[in-house]
Amino acid sequence: MESPLPPAKVSIQAEPFDLAREVARVEAELAGKAGAVVTFSGLCRDEAGRLAALELEHYPGMAEAEIGRVVEEAETRWPLQAVRVIHRHGLVRPGEGIVFVLTASGHRIAAFEAASFLMDYLKTRAPFWKREHLADETVGGWVEATAADDAAAGRW
């Protein structure tokens, strides 16, 4: 029986992701070689009951390529043994995951820094457009990165 192919480093998908499955897959793939696996899962907030959903748009192909380029940059900056980035598109409801980042390295500092670098990029420069769908059934405005997000990304 052939072993399944490893997952792509970058996935853009409408369907929810399974955090436990993603972590288990990478841990099995590394089979004890990593000293640290860091994960981040970003969730859709309800904004104190104001938000019914976030709508995320992207250009298929372009978003994967651009995020892949930033993953490659992370791999040149830190000694990573695995990287996995999943970003949702379409309507995402409060409580659902929007983004998942996993980095694995021999040591925790590299894994933490690489995960933080990737999230700062995804929050400020990734080619996604987010629009609010409000609880009163109206469509709100487009969401921009905040000054705090830009400041965090400026570290890199």
Secondary structure as UniProt FT lines:
FT   STRAND          10..13
FT   HELIX           19..30
FT   TURN            31..32
FT   STRAND          36..43
FT   TURN            47..50
FT   STRAND          51..58
FT   TURN            60..61
FT   HELIX           62..77
FT   STRAND          80..88
FT   STRAND          90..92
FT   TURN            94..95
FT   STRAND          97..105
FT   HELIX           108..124
FT   STRAND          128..134
FT   TURN            135..136
FT   STRAND          139..143
FT   HELIX           147..153
FT   TURN            154..155
//
